[in-house]
Structures are given as structure tokens and as C-alpha cells.
Amino acid sequence: MNQGRDRRIRLARLFGAAVTAFLAVIAVVGFGVRADLPWWAVVAGALLTAGLAGWTGAQIGRQRGIRNEVLEPGETVLGTYTVRPPYTEHTPPAAHEGPQYQLRMTTRSMEMWERTALLWRHPLPELRLITEGSRLRVHHDGREAGTMLLEQPSAAQEICSVARRHGAT
């Protein structure tokens, strides 16, 4: 890995950890004050929560940092959508791991991710999208790149409208 990439990912982890830890501490302190808890209980709860939230935020920041490495200059992320696993025997991920599969829309492309592994990336003008309820079928170069069942019921229609605005058919 190059030093610039390592530095960007470390900064993304640090930012993720700081933001989540800060928000968690505010929530715990607010709860402690409203519940009229002793100061030592509030401090203990805030420290424990800050540590766990910071760790989780660092993992989220690392994942975002890795994913943002594939963006071209000037390209921005429009949305990220959770995709259900392709088979029913799948064991759901632990809560701290986050969703296993995600479809990410940018201003120039559509990307399919399995956590931090890029499965495919195709330019929007080369895609043909078909919706079937909450299912999205993606075609690239005349072949089916994937059929996805999306978590949110209206996500397939939203993805199609966003993609069409940016050049997909």
C-alpha cells in the first residue's frame, strides 16, 4: 500500500471513531443528567460507551475510506443501498459487522460491494436497469451483471430514477 492511501484510511478511521464516540458520550451524559445518576456512574457509562462507539466508528470509517479510494476525481457518492444475500441459507452478519452486500451509486457509476471488497463497478451510461418490485436487475454489455433484492421496499425505483438522471437506460 502507498503512504497516501494508508494516511487517508487512518484519517477516515479516526474521524469515524471521534464522531461516534462524541455522540455516544453526549447521549450517555444527557441520559445520566435526566435520570439524576451520580457523577461517577455517568463518567463510567460515558467511558465504556465512548470506547465501544469509537471502535465501531473506526470500523465504519475504515470501510468508507477503502470504498472512497475507487472514486475518480470529481465523482461523488449519491447513495448506498443494502442488498439482501443471494441465498436463504445465509447466516446474517453480526451487528457490529454491518450489512454484507451494498450497492453504491455515484455520479458516474454503480458499484457492488461485499463489505470492503469491490465485486464490480460499471459506468452508468453502459447500464440497463429493470425493476421488479423490490428486485433490481442490472445489465451491462448485454449480459446480466446482477439481480438484487434490496432491503428498502422503494429502493429499486429510487436507484433507477437516480441512475437515469446520470445516464443509465
Secondary structure, DSSP 8 states (H G I E B T S, - for coil): --HHHHHHHHHHHHHHHHHHHHHHHHHHHHHHHHTT--HHHHHHHHHHHHHHHHHHHHHHHHHHHHHHTT--TT--EEEEEEE--SSTT-----GGG--SEEEEEESSEEEEEETTEEEEEEEGGGEEEEEETTEEEEEETTEEEEEEEBSSTTHHHHHHHHHHHTT--
